[in-house]
Every structure is written in structure tokens, then in C-alpha cells.
Amino acid sequence: MSDPLSEDVRCNECGYSLRGLDARANCPECGVPVAEALRGDELRFASRAWVRRLRRGALLILVALIVLMLESIVDATRSLWISAGGQGALLVRSAVLFALEALAAATVVVGVFWFTSRDPSESLCPEQPGHRRLVRRLALVALVPPLLLPALSTRLPANLSFLLFVVRQMAVIMCLFFLPVVLLLHARVLALRLKSPEVIPLIWIVVAAFVASGGMALLARFSVLAGGPWPVLIWGLGILAGGGLAMVLIIVQDELTNAVRTAPLRSGTTPPNTSTDSGVRTVNTEQARAR
């Protein structure tokens, strides 16, 4: 019999405090072996359900990137819409843009909340300030542009219309540049727990691309970098950064899948609240035959 745990170790599956339990025992809440919590913070030892949630979140963010790409294509083909159907086609284009923007915003919010969901082994610990909270708050900003778009399409006082336009543009910049940076920093934390150090340099390169393109986009909004080659350069950096973000998410999603597949079997798991005493679990052979 080993000594009971003296530290406040949390169960990887449900977050239950394992203090005072034997290292060879099982969690009284979910039945997962206590030894699972003593193996380290690698994600292949973490809760399977939580790792699958992280993987679904990464997939949804990838879907949002594809929707944003479709939106940019529709937005850049205004002249084609006019030549195809005039004013009526422009109304259809506006409706398509709104639908794509709303879909991208909703997908980003759900994907980010799943991708940054809290590790169950830390569920009863005090919340630590960091990337997880910040990226969730920035994700909620993604809902601002589609919510303000119908208001900007109506006739409003000039001052109010300009204010809403500025708020919408700032929200778009935050979602396109600042949100991906914080999301990448969170992906770096997951990559460290996935034991995938090879993706870290790529993450820093993509972060630098987003910072550069975001700073230049802000200067362009204030006409500091208007005209010349700057719009093309900003557009090219944005495309490069978006492609890098998609690559990082694909790599992390693949590593999360491998973490679930290579997770060690929990042969010692027993149902919660089930006694492990051999005398209780043993069934008399002759009684079984009589049945």
C-alpha cells in the first residue's frame, strides 16, 4: 500500500480532488485511475472528451476561415455583380455578404470557445489570467460586425452612422488581426503539451505576419499608408498570415487526433461509486450455477 497523496492533485477526467487517495486507487467520481493524474500534463494523458472538444474547436475555426475566404471573394467581385444584374444583383450580393459574415462570426465564437475550453483537471482550481480568457472575449467581438451591418444599411443620422461605421471597422480589425494572434499563443500552449516543438517556430512566424499586417492595416485606415504598393502588401501579408493560421490549426488538430489515438488504455477504470473490495465483487460459483 503506497502513501496517500499529500498534494491537491486533480483528476484528469472530472477535476475531482485526489488528495488523500492511494496512487493505485480510482477516482471516486468517474472511476479513472489516480495514476493517470500523476503522469504529467501531456494531452494524451488528459480527458479524452476534452481533447476531442479541442479538436472540434480547431475544425470549426478552419471552417470559419474558409467562410471568410468566400466572403472576401464575393466582396471583391462587386463589378461582376453589377454587370450581371444591376441594382438587384447588388441587393443579392449584400444579403450573401451578411449571411457569410454572420456564419463566420457564429462559427468563430463556437470554435474558439471549444478550442479554449478549460482542462477538467483544472476545473476546481482558481482561474489564472492568460490567453484563454482574452481569446474568448475577442471572439465575442466577432459578433459585432454582422450585428451592425443591418443598422448601417438603413438611413441614420450622419453622426450615428459614422460612429457605427468606425465601431464596425475596429471590430473587423480586432477579429482579423488581434484575435488570431492571441489564438496562436493559445495554440502554442497546446503544442507544448502535445510535445510538438516543431510547430512553435511556425507559430511565431505567423504571429509576426499578423502583427505586421494588422499594424499596417491600422495605419492605412488613418491614410498614413494609403496608395502606392501598401494596399497590395497589406493584402499579401494578410493572405500569408491567414494561410499560416490554417496550417497551424491543421497541425494542432492532427496532433490532437494522435493524442486521442495514442492515449493509454485505462484498464483499471471502474464505474463510479462501485466498491473495489474483492470480497464484495466475488460471486459465489455455486450460486451462479443455481441461477
N, C-alpha and C positions, 0 to 999 in steps of 0.2 A: 504494500500500500504506500503510494507516494504522498508527500506532504501536500495539504490543500493549498490552493492558490492564495497568495497573500496580497497580490495586486488586483486592481479593479480592471480585469480583462473582460472584454465584451464578446459575446457570441457572434461569429461571422454572419450567421443567418438571420437572427432576430434581434441582436443587440442586448440580450439579457446579461446581467452582471454575473460572471462566473466566479467571483471571489468566494473562497471557502470550499470550492468543489475540488475533487480529486482530478488530476490531469487525465486519468483513464475513464472518467465518468462521461455522461452525456448531458447536454443542456436540458434542464427540466422543462423548458418551454417548447422547444422544437425538436429535441432529440438528437441534434447534431453533436458529434464527439467534441469534448472540450479541447482535445489535442489540435483540432482544426484552427482554433484561435491562437495557438502558440507557434504556428508555422511561419509567421511573418505577414507582411502586408501585400504580398503578390496577389494580383487579381484572380489567379487560378485557384487560390485558396478562399476567395471571398464568396459571398452569397451568389448562387447560380442565378436566381431571379433578378438580383440587382445587376449583375454583369449583362444579362440579356436585355434589361431595360436600357443600360448604357448603349448597347449595340443598336437597339431600335431608335434611340435618340440620334445617334450618328447617321443612321439611314434616313431619318426624316429631314435632318439638316441638309443632306445631299439632295434630297427631293426638292427642298426649298431653293437650293442653288440652281437646279435645273429650271424651276418655275421662274426664277428671277432672270435667267438667261432668255427664256421665251418672252418675258415681259420686255426686256431690252430690245429684242428683235422687233416686236410689234411697235415699240415706241420709236425705233429708228426708221420705220418704213411708212412714215406719215404721208409722204408724197405718193407712194403706191396706193394707199387707201383713197386719197383724193382722186387720183386718176381712175380708180376702179369704180367709184360710186358717188363721188362728190360729198356733199354735206351728210347724207345718210350714212355713207361708209365711215365718216369721221365719228358719228354717234356710236356706231357699232364698235369702232376701234376704242373709244373711251370706255364702253362697257366691258370690252375684253381686258383692257388695261386694269380696270378696277377689280375685275374678277381674279386676274392673275396676281395682283398686288395683295388682295385680301387672302387668297390661298397661300401665297408665300409667307405672309405675316403669321397666319394661324399655324402653318407647318413649322415655322421657325420657333415660335413660342413653345409648342408642344415638344418639338425635338430638343430644344435647349433644356427644358425642364426635365426631360427624361435623361439627357446626356449628363446633366449636372445633379442628378438625384443623389441623395445622401447615402453613404455607406451604412447599411444596417448595424454594423459593428460600432458605429459612432452615434447611433440614434439617441442614446441616452446621455451622451457627452455634451458639454456646453458648446454651442455653435462658435466656431472660430471664424473671424473675418477673413475673407480671401476671395479667390476668383469665383467660387460657386455662387455666392450671393450677388456679386456685381454682375456677372453674366446673365443671371436671371432678370435682374432689374433692367438691364439694357435690352433684353429680349422683349420685355413688355413695351418698350419704346417702339418696337416694330409695328405695333397695332395703331400707332398714331397716324402715319401717312394714309392708310386706307380709310380711317375714320374721318379724316379731314377732307378727303378728296370730294365727297358729295357736297360739303359746305362750300368748297371753292368753286364748284360748278354752278352755284346759284348766285344771284345778284345780292351782294352785301355792300355795306358802306366801304369806301375805299380804304380807310384806316384799318378796319377789322379784317378785310380781305388780305391786305398786305401783311398784317400780323400773323394770320393763319398760314399764309404762304411761307413766311420766314420760319415759323414753328415746324411746318411740314418739311421744309428743306433741311433744317438742322436735324430733325428726326431721321431723315433719309441718310444723311452723312454719318450719324451715330451708328445706324444699323449696318451701313455698308463698310465702315472702316473701324470704328471703335469696338463694336460687338465682336467682329471676327478676331481682333487682337486678344481680347480677354478670353474668348473661346479657345484660341490656340494655346494660351497659357494654361488653361484648364486641361487641354489635351496633353500638354507636356507632363502635368502631374500624373495623368493616367498612364502615359507612356513609360514613366519611371516605374510605376507599379506593375506594368506589363513586362518589365525587363526588356524594353526595346529602345536602347540608347541610340540606335542608328537613325531614328526619326527625329531626334532632338535638333540636329543642325538644320534639317529641312524646316522645322517649326520656326526657328529663329530667322531663317531667310524669308519665310512667308510673312512673319510679323514685321520685318523691316520693310517689305514691299507694301504692306497695308499702311504702315506709319507714313511712308513716303507719299503714297498716292493720296492718303487722307489729308495730309498737310498741304499738298499741292491743290487738292480739290477745295479746301477751305480758302486758300489764297485766291484761287480762281473765282470763288463766289464773291470776293471783295474786289474783283477786277485787277488784282495785283499781277496775276499770270494770265490775263486774257489775251487771246490772239496768239499768232505765231505757232510754234510747234507744241506749245504747252497742252492744249486740249488732247492732241493725239498721244502725247507722252503720258498724261494722266489716265487716259483710256487704256493704253497699253499696260501700264503698271497695274491698273485695276483688274484687267483680264488675267495678268500673270499671278496676281495675289489670289484671285478667286480660284484659278486652277490649282494653285498650291494648297489652298484650304481644302479643296475637294480631294486632293491627293493625300493630305494628312488624315482626313476623315476616313478615306478608304483603307489606309494602312491601319489606323486605330481600330476600325470596325473588324478588319481581318484578324488583328491580334486579339480582340475581344472574343471572336468566334473560336480562335485557337485556345483561349483561356478556358472557355466552357468545355471544349472537347478534351483537353488535357487535364481537366480537374481530377484530382484523386478520388477514387471511389470511397464512399462513406459506409463502409461495411458495418461499422459499429452503431449506426443510427437505429434508434428505437423510437416508437411513437411516443409523443409527449404524455407525461403523467402515467407511464407504464412502468411497473416495478421491474428492476433488473435482477432481483434476487432469484437464484436458480431454483430455490425450493418452491417459490410461487409459480414460476414458469414451467416447472416439470409436470407433466401429465402422467398419471399412473397408467402403465401399459395395459393392464387387465381391464381398467375402466374404459379405456379407448376401444378395446376389443368388444366389450359388452355393448357399446353403442353401435 
